[in-house]
Amino acid sequence: MSPSIRFPTAVIVFLTLAVCCEFQSVAHADGEEAPATAQGLCDALLASMKGGPSLDFTARRNLLAPEVQRDLDLAFMTRIVVGPSWQGISAGDRQQLVDAFSAYSIATYAHEFKSYSGEHFEVDPSPTQTPRGDCIVHTKLFTGDPQPVELDYLMRKSGDRWRIIDVYLNGTISQMAARRSEYSTILRQGGAAALVGLLNKKTADLGDQRPGSS
C-alpha cells in the first residue's frame, strides 16, 4: 500500500486562507465595477449642466441618451414600475411601455440637469453589498447648500456590466416605488395604453420649448 502523504497543519491553513482570499479578491474586483457605472452617469450629467445656455433641451437629451441607456436597466425598471400587471400585458404593449418609460427617463434628466453653478458629484468607490447579490453605490451632489444631495444607486449585474435598477433620494426615497404608486391608478383604469399615453405626454411637456424654457 502506498504511504499516505501528510501535509503539515500550517500548510493546510495557508492553502485554505489563500483560496478564501482569492474568492474575496474576485468578489471585491467585481463590485468595483459598479462605481464606474455611477461615475459615467454623473460625468454625463455634469457635462449636460456645464453646457448651460449653449445646449437646448434636444441637445441635452441627445447628449445624455447614450449614457442613460447604457447605465440604467430601463427594461427592468419599466417592469418594476408596472408591477404585477406586467404578466398580463402583451409583448407589443410591453415594448411600447419600455420605449415610453425610457424616453421619459432621458427627458427627465435633460430637463433637470440644465444649468451649472459650480456643482460637482462625488462617487463612493466602496459599494454596499446586498444579500441578493446586488450593490448600492453612494453618491453626493454638491450644490453649494450646506447639505449635499444624496443619491444612492441600486445596481444589479447584467451580463458583464453593473446597471442601475433604482435610485434612492437621501438614501430612503425609492424612485421606482414612487413611480409605481403614481402609475398604479392609470394602469388599473386604462391599462398599458393609458400609461404609454401619459408617459408620452410627460415627455412632450418636458421638451416643450416655450419662451423662457430650455
JODA-V564099 format. One record per residue. N is the residue number from 0. RES is the residue in one small letter. PSI is psi in degrees with one decimal (NA if undefined). OMEGA is omega in degrees with one decimal (none if undefined). BURIAL is # if it has 16 or more other ideal C-beta (glycine too) atoms within 10 Angstrom, else .. Layout:
# JODA-V564099
n->{N | N}
res->{RES | RES}
psi->{PSI | PSI}
omega->{OMEGA | OMEGA}
burial->{BURIAL | BURIAL}
This chain:
# JODA-V564099
n->{0 | 1 | 2 | 3 | 4 | 5 | 6 | 7 | 8 | 9 | 10 | 11 | 12 | 13 | 14 | 15 | 16 | 17 | 18 | 19 | 20 | 21 | 22 | 23 | 24 | 25 | 26 | 27 | 28 | 29 | 30 | 31 | 32 | 33 | 34 | 35 | 36 | 37 | 38 | 39 | 40 | 41 | 42 | 43 | 44 | 45 | 46 | 47 | 48 | 49 | 50 | 51 | 52 | 53 | 54 | 55 | 56 | 57 | 58 | 59 | 60 | 61 | 62 | 63 | 64 | 65 | 66 | 67 | 68 | 69 | 70 | 71 | 72 | 73 | 74 | 75 | 76 | 77 | 78 | 79 | 80 | 81 | 82 | 83 | 84 | 85 | 86 | 87 | 88 | 89 | 90 | 91 | 92 | 93 | 94 | 95 | 96 | 97 | 98 | 99 | 100 | 101 | 102 | 103 | 104 | 105 | 106 | 107 | 108 | 109 | 110 | 111 | 112 | 113 | 114 | 115 | 116 | 117 | 118 | 119 | 120 | 121 | 122 | 123 | 124 | 125 | 126 | 127 | 128 | 129 | 130 | 131 | 132 | 133 | 134 | 135 | 136 | 137 | 138 | 139 | 140 | 141 | 142 | 143 | 144 | 145 | 146 | 147 | 148 | 149 | 150 | 151 | 152 | 153 | 154 | 155 | 156 | 157 | 158 | 159 | 160 | 161 | 162 | 163 | 164 | 165 | 166 | 167 | 168 | 169 | 170 | 171 | 172 | 173 | 174 | 175 | 176 | 177 | 178 | 179 | 180 | 181 | 182 | 183 | 184 | 185 | 186 | 187 | 188 | 189 | 190 | 191 | 192 | 193 | 194 | 195 | 196 | 197 | 198 | 199 | 200 | 201 | 202 | 203 | 204 | 205 | 206 | 207 | 208 | 209 | 210 | 211 | 212 | 213}
res->{m | s | p | s | i | r | f | p | t | a | v | i | v | f | l | t | l | a | v | c | c | e | f | q | s | v | a | h | a | d | g | e | e | a | p | a | t | a | q | g | l | c | d | a | l | l | a | s | m | k | g | g | p | s | l | d | f | t | a | r | r | n | l | l | a | p | e | v | q | r | d | l | d | l | a | f | m | t | r | i | v | v | g | p | s | w | q | g | i | s | a | g | d | r | q | q | l | v | d | a | f | s | a | y | s | i | a | t | y | a | h | e | f | k | s | y | s | g | e | h | f | e | v | d | p | s | p | t | q | t | p | r | g | d | c | i | v | h | t | k | l | f | t | g | d | p | q | p | v | e | l | d | y | l | m | r | k | s | g | d | r | w | r | i | i | d | v | y | l | n | g | t | i | s | q | m | a | a | r | r | s | e | y | s | t | i | l | r | q | g | g | a | a | a | l | v | g | l | l | n | k | k | t | a | d | l | g | d | q | r | p | g | s | s}
psi->{137.5 | 140.8 | 139.7 | 147.5 | 124.0 | 122.5 | 139.6 | 147.1 | -39.5 | -37.0 | -42.6 | -44.4 | -43.0 | -45.6 | -39.6 | -45.9 | -37.4 | -43.0 | -44.7 | -43.8 | -35.5 | -43.8 | -41.0 | -37.4 | -41.2 | -44.8 | -41.3 | -43.5 | -36.9 | -41.7 | -25.9 | -20.1 | -25.4 | -45.4 | -28.1 | -34.9 | -47.8 | -39.5 | -40.0 | -42.3 | -44.8 | -41.9 | -41.2 | -41.4 | -38.9 | -38.5 | -38.6 | -42.7 | -43.6 | -21.5 | -31.2 | -137.1 | -19.7 | -14.1 | 122.6 | -177.4 | -45.5 | -40.7 | -40.9 | -40.9 | -43.8 | -33.1 | -41.9 | -27.3 | -50.1 | -40.5 | -41.5 | -43.2 | -29.4 | -39.8 | -27.0 | 136.3 | 79.0 | -32.8 | -44.8 | -40.8 | -35.5 | -43.5 | -39.6 | -44.9 | -28.3 | -38.4 | -155.7 | -28.5 | -12.3 | -36.7 | -28.1 | 8.0 | 138.9 | 161.1 | -39.6 | -42.3 | -33.9 | -44.3 | -38.5 | -38.4 | -44.5 | -45.2 | -43.5 | -41.6 | -38.0 | -46.4 | -40.5 | -40.2 | -45.6 | -43.3 | -36.6 | -45.3 | -42.3 | -33.1 | -39.4 | -36.0 | 77.3 | 0.1 | 157.3 | 130.6 | 41.6 | 9.8 | 155.2 | 156.6 | 152.7 | 123.4 | 123.1 | 122.5 | -7.4 | 96.0 | 157.6 | 122.0 | 145.6 | 159.0 | -24.2 | 0.1 | -2.2 | -178.2 | 159.6 | 123.6 | 125.4 | 129.2 | 160.4 | 140.6 | 115.1 | 118.8 | -3.8 | -17.3 | 159.8 | -37.2 | 126.6 | 161.5 | 123.7 | 123.9 | 115.8 | 131.6 | 118.1 | 125.2 | 149.1 | 142.5 | 123.6 | 106.3 | -121.5 | 19.3 | 140.4 | 133.1 | 150.1 | 133.5 | -8.4 | 156.8 | 130.8 | 122.4 | 128.1 | 27.9 | -2.0 | -31.5 | 107.7 | 123.0 | -38.9 | -38.7 | -39.9 | -43.1 | -42.9 | -41.8 | -40.1 | -37.5 | -12.7 | -43.1 | -41.1 | -45.4 | -41.3 | -37.0 | -35.0 | -1.8 | -165.7 | -38.7 | -38.8 | -39.6 | -39.8 | -43.3 | -42.1 | -46.5 | -41.2 | -37.5 | -43.2 | -40.5 | -43.8 | -39.8 | -39.3 | -31.0 | 4.3 | 114.4 | 63.2 | 159.9 | 129.5 | -7.7 | 160.6 | NA}
omega->{-178.2 | 179.1 | 178.7 | 179.9 | -178.7 | 175.9 | 174.8 | -179.5 | -178.0 | 179.6 | 179.7 | 179.0 | -179.5 | -179.8 | 179.0 | 179.5 | -179.3 | 178.8 | 179.6 | -179.6 | 179.9 | 178.0 | 179.9 | 179.6 | 178.6 | -179.6 | -179.0 | 179.6 | 179.7 | -179.6 | -178.2 | -179.6 | -176.1 | 177.4 | 178.7 | 176.3 | 178.9 | -179.9 | 178.3 | 178.4 | 179.5 | 179.4 | 179.6 | 179.0 | 178.4 | 177.4 | 177.2 | 179.2 | -177.6 | 176.2 | 174.8 | -176.6 | -177.7 | 179.8 | 173.4 | -176.2 | -177.9 | 179.5 | 178.3 | 178.6 | 179.7 | 178.0 | -172.7 | -172.4 | -178.1 | -178.2 | 179.1 | 179.9 | 179.2 | -170.1 | -178.7 | 174.2 | -170.5 | 177.8 | 179.0 | 179.9 | 176.8 | 177.3 | -178.7 | -176.7 | 177.5 | 176.5 | -174.4 | -177.9 | 178.1 | -176.2 | -178.1 | -177.7 | -179.3 | -178.7 | 179.7 | 178.9 | 176.8 | -179.2 | 177.3 | 177.9 | 179.0 | -179.5 | -178.2 | 179.7 | 178.8 | -179.9 | 179.4 | 179.6 | 179.0 | 179.8 | 179.1 | 177.3 | -179.4 | -179.7 | -173.7 | -173.5 | -172.2 | 179.2 | -174.6 | 177.8 | 178.9 | -179.5 | 172.7 | 179.8 | 173.2 | -178.4 | 177.9 | -177.2 | -177.5 | -179.3 | 175.5 | 179.2 | 176.9 | -178.7 | -177.6 | -179.6 | 174.3 | 174.3 | 179.3 | 176.6 | -176.8 | 177.0 | 176.5 | 174.5 | -179.8 | -174.6 | -174.6 | 174.8 | -179.2 | -179.4 | 177.6 | 175.2 | -179.6 | 178.1 | 179.2 | -177.8 | 173.0 | -174.1 | 177.4 | 179.4 | 178.6 | -173.9 | -179.2 | -174.7 | 171.9 | -179.7 | -177.3 | 177.4 | 174.8 | 178.6 | -180.0 | 176.5 | -177.6 | 173.5 | -174.0 | -171.9 | -178.4 | 178.0 | -179.0 | 178.3 | 178.9 | 178.3 | -179.2 | 177.6 | -179.0 | -173.2 | -172.1 | -179.2 | 178.6 | -179.9 | -177.8 | -175.9 | -174.2 | 178.2 | -175.0 | -177.8 | -179.6 | -180.0 | 176.2 | 178.7 | 179.2 | -179.1 | 178.9 | 178.3 | 178.4 | 179.2 | 179.4 | 179.6 | 179.4 | -178.7 | -179.0 | -176.7 | 175.9 | 178.2 | 178.8 | 177.8 | 179.0 | none}
burial->{. | . | . | . | . | . | . | . | . | . | . | . | . | . | . | . | . | . | . | . | . | . | . | . | . | . | . | . | . | . | # | . | . | # | # | . | # | # | # | . | # | # | . | # | # | # | # | # | # | . | # | . | . | . | # | . | # | . | . | # | # | . | # | # | # | . | # | # | . | . | # | # | # | # | . | # | # | # | # | # | # | # | . | . | . | # | . | . | # | . | . | . | # | # | . | # | # | # | # | # | # | # | # | # | # | # | # | # | # | # | # | . | # | # | . | . | . | . | # | . | # | . | # | . | . | . | # | . | . | . | . | . | . | # | # | # | # | # | # | # | # | . | . | . | . | . | . | # | . | . | # | # | # | # | # | # | . | . | . | . | . | # | # | # | # | # | # | # | . | . | . | . | . | # | # | # | . | . | # | . | . | . | # | . | . | # | # | . | . | . | . | # | . | . | # | # | . | # | # | . | . | . | # | . | . | # | # | . | . | . | . | . | . | .}
